[in-house]
Amino acid sequence: MKDVTERDSRVLILYQGIAKQEVYTMKKRAVVALGHRALGTTLPEQMEAVKKSAVTIADLIEEGYQVVVTHSNAPQVGMIHTALNEFAKTHEDYTAAPMSVCSAMSQGYIGYDLQNRIREELLNRGIFRTVSTVLTQVVVDPYDEAFYTPTKVLGRYMNAEEANIERKKGNYVIEEPGRGYRRIVSAPNPVKIIEIDAIKALLDAGQVVIACGGGGIPVLQQDNHLKGASAVIEKDLAAGKMAEEVDADQLIILTSVEKVKINMGRHDEKELGEITVGQAKEYMEAGHFGVYNMLPKFRASVEFIEEREGRSALITSFDRLADALKGKTGTIIR
């Protein structure tokens, strides 16, 4: 058994049916944020998508990374919200489910699929690592300006009567001409991760942790009471918060593009390879990135890197991560 001077992990490795415990030094601690493409939309799509995502995560672990996985949940939480609310409409003994409950349910079933597939993939490689999903609550500020300007469209289409009922409840509704009305919720910034001590303990024990799914369950802290908030948290900002709290070396954001581009659709369109935090800020201020897609990824990356020297962030597609880690592709910010 070799000496360990940095982070270490006790891993059960299977050799021809004989279990042996080995301690080895981790190369890096990384938070990996899985986007929509890594999870699919429907239940069957998710089952297939997580198989590929598990391979990507297992590759990182096999390379010696300590890993926390975060993930999106937009289609899933919308499906749950719609299903439960429709059920409540036709069954008078049941009530509609609040957003915080729907978020918790989506974390549970996405985590269930992810942890089982990652565990299976690792066992197929002869490595036993416990994989745990933590239902994660994230505190938001009740005075966050996002509560006054909701942006996230959610759930099914409604008629005018149903939309008025939602408004009377104090919910925001937006009309899509020719299609109907839809609920719209706020996306406040993450302030504090409630279960962070448990997440760090599991990570320090060498486990693979899945946490802050969908940005976390948004809650308002009222003394010792946590009250669910009618909102969703931007998953990339939550991933950046997680990376900061667990003192990660790298934030890895897996999305639908191999490299981020600036000047999209123009003659001077350009792919970004390795850039500095200063350059990233310039591109953000110049308005190169969409407010609801790439901008939060850059904001999370910059805020994470600026907290400590030696950190980096990588943005790429999940099927090109192996090459991106070798510097062959992807957008990396240092």
Secondary structure by P-SEA (a helix, b strand, c coil): cccccccccbbbbbcccbbbbbbbbbcbbbbbbbccccccccaaaaaaaaaaaaaaaaaaaaaccbbbbbbbcaaaaaaaaaaaaaaaaacccbbbbcaaaaaaaaaaaaaaaaaaaaaaaaaaacbbbbbbbbbbbbbbbccccccccccccccccccaaaaaaaaaacbbbbbcccbbbbbbbbbbbbccccaaaaaaaaaaabbbbbcccccccbbbbcccbbbbccccccaaaaaaaaaaaacccbbbbbccccccccccccccbbbbccccaaaaaaaaaaccccccccaaaaaaaaaaaaaccccccccccccaaaaaaacccccccc
